[in-house]
Amino acid sequence: MLKMRGITKVYPAVVANKNINLDLAPGEVHSLLGENGAGKSTLMNILAGVIKPTEGEIELEGKPVQFSSAKDAILQGIGMVYQHFMLIPKLSVAENIVLGMKREKEPFLQIHKVAKEIEKFARQYNMNLDPFARVDSLSVGEQQRVEIVKALYRGAKILVLDEPTAVLTPQEIDELFNMIRLFISEGRSVIFISHKMDEVLEISDRISILRKGEMIETLVNEDISKEKLAGLMVGRDVSFSIEKTGCKPGKEMLKLENVSVSKSKGVDALAELSFSVSQGEILGVAGVDGNGQSELLEVITGLKRVRNGKVMLAGKEIHHRSPRDILEMGLAHIPEDRHVRGLVLDLDIKENFMVNDYHKSPHTKGSLIDWAFIAEHAREYAEHFDVRTPSLEVPVSSLSGGNQQKLVLARELHGEPKVIAAMHATRGLDVGAIEYVHTRILEQRERGAAILYISTELEELMNLSDRLMVMCRGRIIGIVDPREVTVEQVGLMMAGHPLED
């Protein structure tokens, strides 16, 4: 189906891909593994026509091809679904899917005819979609379905899925895998990029590992352990267990009392939440995305106002304060989406390091920013938190996802905060970066920080948390000791069923 030969991509400061060979057979799921920054996305963007290679050749079904644009690749049957979706929120599902396609009766859209065809396509792969729904009204899982149907509707023979399960529930992952199996049963093929070893081992026929822009090895998926795959990815042994000392909670540092937040149409995003987090403790928060976790983080960080109730940090009320005031009182905020609220992508690394502190000494001299001081401290933080970059002057958008997340951690944790509110801190990261984030979080716990850790990764929460709070529809279903419950029990709580005595 596909041959990529000698693919090389050189940028001024880095070799992103070096002499890579990759084959894809009809009816195959071929997984790509590698650390953040290993070159996976660059290689797939070359295949998708987004980036032109410095060297190398591509063959599709035995014929040499060259892509001058993404449109060329789409016309040749390459469909790519990105980790960060490429949809226009204010348009409908049908409008997003046909955007840019040639129409039978130009300039007319014939939206009702298109809608019927889209519904037929979606049903064929057991995916339910309302073609007239606006994209901004859809859940993350539904938006991903739109992206997949968009690729299929445009005639994809090869479907490239970049971190497709990062934002899905376990049920949605099962639905995605069933769709993949249907797709390849028709003789078409899938390239599957993921950091989740168990999923890669479940869905793949072959697995290729990239490291530092080079192809390390391609393995047939037979009797391979995830430990072996992780070792090939990062070049060293990786521990999948989280080693931590016993919890010795100290003074109560974060407390919510009967907090409610309105959503829309009178429905509560949060309903009478009451809980606390103490020094030296990690309170994990489990729940399917969209059940109030985002609003909880926004309330704690001052980004959303409460309708009633109190939020207190170190004994002081903060629910009426500004985000800057709350940060300066000792809160560190690791946001759910580093691109939306964690970083300013067009600014360089040193500028992103100082966005919390640019207005105060020693980052300023009088009314002027002290760039020499900022550059020196940014260099120290980058080294301490292993942010890998050729320069502090490159835009943050040029960094891999793992290095972007390390930058956020370095900025938020360097001042020894009293409370850390983190959401999806390891989403989209490779096993080495995940291990690194967990180590840093546990260091803060040992130091005495109170940590609220929100995630949809249940295994991560069960291993990392001292106590586990389960949310459903904006309410607390229960707070449990993760050592005393099973994953299945927590899953039922996430669906709204309290744990029986």
C-alpha positions as CSV (number, residue, x, y, z in Angstrom):
1,M,0.0,0.0,0.0
2,L,2.8,2.5,1.0
3,K,6.5,2.7,0.8
4,M,8.5,5.6,2.3
5,R,12.2,5.4,1.4
6,G,15.1,7.5,2.8
7,I,12.8,10.2,4.2
8,T,14.9,13.0,5.7
9,K,13.8,16.4,6.9
10,V,16.4,18.9,8.0
11,Y,15.5,22.2,9.7
12,P,18.1,24.9,10.5
13,A,18.7,23.8,14.1
14,V,17.7,20.1,14.0
15,V,17.4,17.0,11.9
16,A,13.8,15.9,12.5
17,N,13.8,12.8,10.3
18,K,17.0,10.9,9.1
19,N,16.9,8.4,6.3
20,I,13.6,6.7,7.5
21,N,12.1,3.7,5.7
22,L,8.5,2.7,6.4
23,D,6.2,0.1,4.7
24,L,2.5,-0.3,5.1
25,A,0.6,-3.4,3.8
26,P,-3.1,-3.5,2.7
27,G,-5.3,-4.4,5.7
28,E,-2.7,-3.6,8.3
29,V,-2.6,-1.4,11.4
30,H,1.0,-0.2,11.7
31,S,1.8,1.7,14.9
32,L,4.4,4.4,15.3
33,L,6.0,4.7,18.7
34,G,8.6,7.2,20.0
35,E,9.3,9.9,22.6
36,N,7.8,13.3,22.1
37,G,10.1,14.9,19.6
38,A,11.2,11.6,18.0
39,G,10.0,12.7,14.6
40,K,6.7,10.8,14.3
41,S,4.5,13.9,13.5
42,T,7.1,15.2,11.1
43,L,7.1,11.9,9.2
44,M,3.3,11.8,9.1
45,N,3.1,15.4,8.0
46,I,5.4,14.6,5.1
47,L,3.0,11.7,4.2
48,A,0.0,14.1,4.5
49,G,1.6,16.7,2.2
50,V,1.8,19.3,5.0
51,I,5.7,19.3,5.0
52,K,8.0,18.7,2.1
53,P,10.9,16.3,2.8
54,T,14.5,17.4,2.3
55,E,15.2,14.0,0.8
56,G,13.4,10.7,0.1
57,E,10.7,9.1,-2.0
58,I,7.1,7.9,-1.4
59,E,5.2,5.2,-3.3
60,L,1.5,4.6,-3.1
61,E,0.3,1.2,-4.5
62,G,3.5,0.9,-6.4
63,K,3.5,4.3,-8.0
64,P,5.9,7.2,-7.1
65,V,4.0,10.2,-5.8
66,Q,5.0,13.8,-4.8
67,F,2.7,16.0,-2.8
68,S,2.8,19.8,-3.2
69,S,0.0,20.3,-0.6
70,A,-2.2,18.5,1.9
71,K,-5.0,18.6,-0.8
72,D,-2.7,16.5,-3.1
73,A,-2.3,13.9,-0.4
74,I,-6.1,13.8,0.3
75,L,-6.8,13.3,-3.4
76,Q,-4.3,10.4,-3.4
77,G,-6.2,8.7,-0.5
78,I,-4.2,9.9,2.6
79,G,-6.5,10.9,5.5
80,M,-5.0,12.3,8.6
81,V,-6.8,12.8,12.0
82,Y,-4.7,15.2,14.1
83,Q,-4.4,15.1,17.9
84,H,-5.7,18.7,18.0
85,F,-8.7,18.6,15.7
86,M,-8.9,20.7,12.5
87,L,-12.5,21.7,12.7
88,I,-14.3,25.0,12.6
89,P,-16.5,25.2,15.7
90,K,-19.2,27.5,14.4
91,L,-20.0,25.3,11.3
92,S,-22.1,22.2,11.2
93,V,-20.7,18.7,11.0
94,A,-21.7,18.4,7.3
95,E,-20.2,21.8,6.5
96,N,-16.9,20.8,8.1
97,I,-16.8,17.5,6.3
98,V,-17.3,19.0,2.8
99,L,-15.2,22.2,3.3
100,G,-12.9,22.6,0.4
101,M,-14.3,19.7,-1.6
102,K,-15.5,20.2,-5.2
103,R,-19.3,20.2,-5.5
104,E,-21.5,18.8,-8.2
105,K,-23.4,22.1,-8.7
106,E,-21.0,24.9,-8.0
107,P,-21.4,27.2,-6.1
108,F,-24.4,25.5,-4.4
109,L,-23.7,23.2,-1.4
110,Q,-26.7,20.8,-1.6
111,I,-26.4,20.3,2.1
112,H,-29.3,17.9,2.6
113,K,-27.9,15.5,0.0
114,V,-24.5,15.7,1.6
115,A,-26.0,15.1,5.0
116,K,-27.6,11.9,3.9
117,E,-24.3,10.6,2.4
118,I,-22.5,11.5,5.7
119,E,-25.1,9.7,7.8
120,K,-24.7,6.6,5.5
121,F,-20.9,6.7,5.9
122,A,-21.1,7.1,9.6
123,R,-23.5,4.1,10.0
124,Q,-21.3,2.0,7.8
125,Y,-18.6,2.3,10.5
126,N,-21.0,2.1,13.4
127,M,-20.6,5.8,14.2
128,N,-23.6,8.0,15.1
129,L,-23.4,11.6,13.8
130,D,-25.9,14.4,13.4
131,P,-24.8,16.2,10.2
132,F,-26.7,19.3,11.2
133,A,-25.2,19.7,14.7
134,R,-22.8,22.5,15.3
135,V,-19.3,21.3,16.0
136,D,-19.0,23.4,19.2
137,S,-21.9,21.6,20.7
138,L,-20.3,18.2,20.4
139,S,-18.2,16.2,22.9
140,V,-14.5,15.6,22.2
141,G,-15.3,12.0,21.2
142,E,-18.0,13.2,18.8
143,Q,-15.6,15.7,17.3
144,Q,-13.1,13.0,16.7
145,R,-15.8,11.0,14.8
146,V,-16.3,14.0,12.6
147,E,-12.6,14.1,11.7
148,I,-12.6,10.4,10.9
149,V,-15.8,10.5,8.8
150,K,-14.3,13.6,7.0
151,A,-11.3,11.5,6.0
152,L,-13.4,8.5,5.0
153,Y,-15.9,10.7,3.0
154,R,-12.9,12.1,1.0
155,G,-11.9,8.6,0.0
156,A,-9.1,7.7,2.4
157,K,-7.2,4.5,1.7
158,I,-4.7,5.1,4.4
159,L,-5.9,6.6,7.7
160,V,-3.3,8.2,10.0
161,L,-4.5,8.6,13.6
162,D,-2.3,10.8,15.8
163,E,-2.9,10.1,19.5
164,P,-6.6,9.1,18.8
165,T,-7.4,7.8,22.3
166,A,-5.9,10.7,24.3
167,V,-9.3,12.3,25.0
168,L,-11.6,9.3,24.8
169,T,-13.5,7.3,27.4
170,P,-12.9,3.5,27.6
171,Q,-16.2,3.0,25.8
172,E,-15.3,5.4,23.0
173,I,-11.9,3.7,22.6
174,D,-13.7,0.4,22.1
175,E,-15.9,2.0,19.4
176,L,-12.8,3.5,17.7
177,F,-11.0,0.1,17.6
178,N,-14.1,-1.5,16.1
179,M,-14.2,1.2,13.4
180,I,-10.5,0.5,12.7
181,R,-11.1,-3.2,12.3
182,L,-14.0,-2.6,9.9
183,F,-11.8,-0.2,7.9
184,I,-8.9,-2.6,7.5
185,S,-11.3,-5.5,6.7
186,E,-11.9,-3.6,3.4
187,G,-8.2,-3.9,2.5
188,R,-7.4,-0.3,3.6
189,S,-4.7,0.5,6.1
190,V,-4.1,2.5,9.3
191,I,-1.0,4.2,10.8
192,F,-1.6,4.5,14.5
193,I,0.4,6.9,16.6
194,S,0.1,6.5,20.4
195,H,2.0,6.5,23.7
196,K,-0.3,4.0,25.3
197,M,1.5,0.6,25.2
198,D,-1.5,-1.5,26.0
199,E,-3.6,0.0,23.2
200,V,-0.7,-0.3,20.7
201,L,-0.3,-4.0,21.6
202,E,-4.1,-4.6,21.2
203,I,-4.7,-3.0,17.8
204,S,-1.4,-3.3,15.9
205,D,-0.1,-5.8,13.4
206,R,3.4,-4.3,13.3
207,I,5.1,-1.6,15.4
208,S,7.9,0.8,14.4
209,I,9.9,2.7,16.9
210,L,11.5,6.1,16.2
211,R,14.1,7.7,18.4
212,K,15.8,11.1,17.8
213,G,14.5,11.2,14.3
214,E,15.8,7.7,13.3
215,M,14.0,4.4,12.8
216,I,15.2,2.1,15.5
217,E,13.3,-1.1,14.8
218,T,10.1,-2.6,13.3
219,L,8.6,-5.5,15.1
220,V,5.8,-7.9,14.4
221,N,3.3,-7.8,17.2
222,E,3.9,-11.2,18.7
223,D,5.0,-11.8,22.3
224,I,6.2,-8.2,22.8
225,S,6.1,-6.7,26.3
226,K,5.3,-3.1,26.9
227,E,8.6,-2.9,28.9
228,K,10.5,-3.8,25.8
229,L,8.7,-1.3,23.7
230,A,9.3,1.5,26.3
231,G,13.0,0.6,26.5
232,L,13.4,0.8,22.7
233,M,11.5,4.2,22.7
234,V,13.6,6.0,25.3
235,G,16.9,4.0,25.2
236,R,16.7,2.9,28.8
237,D,14.6,0.9,31.2
238,V,11.3,2.6,32.2
239,S,9.3,1.9,35.3
240,F,5.5,1.5,34.9
241,S,5.0,1.4,38.7
242,I,4.8,4.6,40.8
243,E,7.0,4.3,43.9
244,K,5.8,6.6,46.8
245,T,6.1,6.8,50.5
246,G,3.0,6.6,52.8
247,C,0.8,9.7,53.0
248,K,1.3,11.9,56.1
249,P,-1.2,14.7,55.6
250,G,-0.6,18.0,57.3
251,K,-2.5,21.2,57.5
252,E,-5.6,21.7,55.3
253,M,-4.5,23.9,52.4
254,L,-7.4,23.8,49.9
255,K,-11.0,23.7,50.9
256,L,-14.3,23.9,49.0
257,E,-17.6,24.3,50.9
258,N,-20.9,23.8,49.1
259,V,-19.6,25.2,45.8
260,S,-22.1,25.4,43.0
261,V,-21.5,26.8,39.5
262,S,-24.2,27.4,36.9
263,K,-23.7,26.1,33.3
264,S,-26.5,26.8,30.9
265,K,-30.3,26.5,30.9
266,G,-30.3,26.2,34.7
267,V,-28.2,23.1,34.8
268,D,-25.4,23.0,37.4
269,A,-21.8,22.5,36.2
270,L,-20.9,21.9,39.8
271,A,-23.5,21.1,42.5
272,E,-22.7,21.6,46.2
273,L,-19.1,20.4,46.1
274,S,-17.4,20.0,49.5
275,F,-13.9,18.6,50.0
276,S,-10.4,19.5,51.1
277,V,-6.8,18.7,50.3
278,S,-4.0,18.8,52.9
279,Q,-0.3,19.3,52.8
280,G,1.6,16.3,51.6
281,E,-1.4,14.7,50.0
282,I,-2.5,14.0,46.4
283,L,-6.3,14.0,45.9
284,G,-7.0,12.4,42.6
285,V,-10.2,13.4,40.7
286,A,-11.7,10.7,38.4
287,G,-14.6,11.1,35.9
288,V,-15.5,11.0,32.3
289,D,-14.5,14.3,30.5
290,G,-17.2,16.9,30.7
291,N,-18.5,16.0,34.2
292,G,-17.5,19.2,35.9
293,Q,-13.7,18.7,36.2
294,S,-12.9,21.7,33.9
295,E,-15.3,24.0,35.9
296,L,-13.7,22.8,39.2
297,L,-10.2,23.8,38.0
298,E,-11.6,27.1,36.7
299,V,-13.2,27.9,40.1
300,I,-10.0,27.1,42.0
301,T,-7.9,29.2,39.7
302,G,-10.3,32.2,39.7
303,L,-11.3,31.8,36.0
304,K,-14.9,31.1,36.9
305,R,-17.1,32.6,39.6
306,V,-19.1,30.5,42.0
307,R,-22.9,30.9,42.3
308,N,-22.7,30.0,46.0
309,G,-20.2,28.4,48.4
310,K,-16.7,29.1,49.4
311,V,-13.2,28.3,48.1
312,M,-10.3,28.7,50.5
313,L,-6.5,28.5,50.1
314,A,-4.5,28.3,53.2
315,G,-7.5,29.5,55.2
316,K,-8.2,32.5,53.1
317,E,-11.2,32.9,50.8
318,I,-10.2,33.1,47.1
319,H,-13.5,32.7,45.2
320,H,-13.8,36.4,44.7
321,R,-10.2,37.1,43.8
322,S,-8.5,37.4,40.4
323,P,-6.4,34.6,38.9
324,R,-3.2,36.7,39.5
325,D,-4.0,37.2,43.1
326,I,-4.6,33.5,43.6
327,L,-1.3,32.5,41.9
328,E,0.5,35.0,44.2
329,M,-1.1,33.4,47.2
330,G,0.6,30.1,46.4
331,L,-1.4,28.3,43.8
332,A,0.3,26.5,40.8
333,H,-2.0,25.8,37.8
334,I,-1.2,23.1,35.3
335,P,-4.0,23.5,32.9
336,E,-6.0,20.9,31.0
337,D,-4.8,22.1,27.6
338,R,-1.3,23.5,27.4
339,H,-2.0,25.2,24.1
340,V,-5.1,27.1,25.2
341,R,-4.2,28.2,28.8
342,G,-0.7,26.9,29.5
343,L,1.5,28.6,26.8
344,V,1.6,31.4,24.4
345,L,2.7,29.4,21.4
346,D,4.1,32.3,19.3
347,L,6.3,33.6,22.1
348,D,9.7,32.1,22.8
349,I,10.7,29.9,25.7
350,K,12.1,32.6,28.0
351,E,9.0,34.7,27.5
352,N,6.8,31.8,28.4
353,F,8.8,31.2,31.5
354,M,8.1,34.7,32.8
355,V,4.4,35.2,32.0
356,N,3.4,34.9,35.6
357,D,6.1,37.2,37.0
358,Y,7.0,39.7,34.3
359,H,5.4,42.6,36.3
360,K,7.4,42.3,39.5
361,S,10.9,42.3,40.8
362,P,13.4,40.8,40.2
363,H,12.0,40.3,36.6
364,T,11.8,44.0,36.2
365,K,14.0,47.0,36.9
366,G,11.7,49.9,37.6
367,S,9.2,49.8,34.7
368,L,11.5,47.8,32.4
369,I,11.7,44.0,32.0
370,D,15.2,42.7,32.9
371,W,15.8,40.4,30.0
372,A,19.3,39.3,31.2
373,F,17.8,38.1,34.5
374,I,14.9,36.3,32.7
375,A,17.2,34.6,30.3
376,E,19.5,33.3,33.0
377,H,16.7,32.0,35.1
378,A,14.9,30.4,32.1
379,R,18.2,28.6,31.3
380,E,18.3,27.3,34.9
381,Y,14.6,26.1,34.8
382,A,15.1,24.5,31.4
383,E,18.1,22.5,32.6
384,H,16.5,21.5,35.9
385,F,13.3,20.3,34.2
386,D,15.0,18.8,31.2
387,V,13.3,21.1,28.6
388,R,15.1,20.0,25.4
389,T,15.5,22.9,23.0
390,P,18.3,24.3,20.7
391,S,17.7,27.8,22.1
392,L,15.6,29.8,24.5
393,E,14.7,32.1,21.6
394,V,12.8,29.5,19.5
395,P,9.0,29.8,19.6
396,V,7.3,27.4,22.0
397,S,5.2,26.1,19.1
398,S,8.4,24.4,17.7
399,L,8.8,22.2,20.8
400,S,7.5,18.7,21.1
401,G,4.4,18.1,23.3
402,G,6.5,16.6,26.1
403,N,8.9,19.5,26.2
404,Q,6.0,22.0,26.2
405,Q,4.5,20.2,29.2
406,K,7.9,20.3,31.0
407,L,8.1,24.0,30.4
408,V,4.7,24.5,32.0
409,L,5.8,22.3,35.0
410,A,9.1,24.3,35.3
411,R,7.3,27.6,35.4
412,E,4.5,26.5,37.8
413,L,6.6,24.5,40.3
414,H,9.8,26.4,40.6
415,G,8.4,28.7,43.3
416,E,7.5,25.9,45.7
417,P,3.7,26.5,45.6
418,K,1.4,25.7,48.5
419,V,-1.3,24.1,46.3
420,I,-1.0,22.5,42.9
421,A,-4.1,22.2,40.7
422,A,-3.3,20.0,37.8
423,M,-5.5,18.5,35.0
424,H,-4.4,16.1,32.3
425,A,-0.7,16.7,33.2
426,T,0.4,13.7,31.2
427,R,-2.1,13.7,28.3
428,G,-0.3,13.0,25.0
429,L,3.1,12.3,26.6
430,D,5.4,9.4,26.0
431,V,6.3,6.9,28.8
432,G,9.5,8.6,29.6
433,A,7.9,12.0,29.9
434,I,5.0,10.5,32.0
435,E,7.5,9.0,34.4
436,Y,9.2,12.4,34.6
437,V,6.0,14.3,35.4
438,H,5.0,11.7,38.1
439,T,8.5,12.1,39.7
440,R,8.1,15.9,39.8
441,I,4.6,15.7,41.3
442,L,5.7,13.2,44.0
443,E,8.7,15.5,44.8
444,Q,6.2,18.3,45.5
445,R,4.1,16.0,47.6
446,E,7.2,15.1,49.7
447,R,7.9,18.8,50.1
448,G,4.5,19.3,51.6
449,A,2.4,20.7,48.7
450,A,-1.3,19.9,48.6
451,I,-2.1,18.5,45.1
452,L,-5.4,18.2,43.3
453,Y,-4.7,15.9,40.3
454,I,-7.5,15.6,37.7
455,S,-7.2,12.9,35.0
456,T,-9.2,10.6,32.9
457,E,-6.4,8.0,33.1
458,L,-7.8,5.7,35.7
459,E,-4.7,3.5,36.1
460,E,-2.6,6.7,36.7
461,L,-5.0,8.0,39.3
462,M,-5.2,4.7,41.1
463,N,-1.4,4.6,41.4
464,L,-0.7,8.2,42.1
465,S,-3.5,9.3,44.4
466,D,-3.6,9.1,48.2
467,R,-7.4,9.6,48.1
468,L,-9.6,9.4,45.0
469,M,-12.7,11.6,44.4
470,V,-15.1,10.5,41.7
471,M,-17.3,13.0,39.9
472,C,-20.4,12.6,37.7
473,R,-22.6,15.3,36.3
474,G,-20.9,17.9,38.5
475,R,-21.4,16.1,41.8
476,I,-19.1,14.1,44.0
477,I,-20.2,10.4,43.9
478,G,-17.7,9.4,46.6
479,I,-14.2,9.8,47.9
480,V,-12.3,6.5,48.3
481,D,-9.0,5.0,49.2
482,P,-7.6,3.8,45.8
483,R,-5.9,0.8,47.5
484,E,-9.3,-0.5,48.7
485,V,-11.3,-0.3,45.4
486,T,-11.1,-1.9,42.0
487,V,-11.0,-0.2,38.6
488,E,-14.4,-1.7,37.9
489,Q,-15.9,-0.2,41.1
490,V,-14.5,3.3,40.2
491,G,-15.8,2.9,36.7
492,L,-19.3,2.3,38.1
493,M,-18.9,5.4,40.3
494,M,-17.9,7.4,37.2
495,A,-21.2,6.3,35.6
496,G,-23.1,7.8,38.7
497,H,-23.5,4.7,40.9
498,P,-22.2,5.3,44.5
499,L,-20.1,2.6,46.0
500,E,-22.2,0.3,48.2
501,D,-21.1,-0.4,51.8
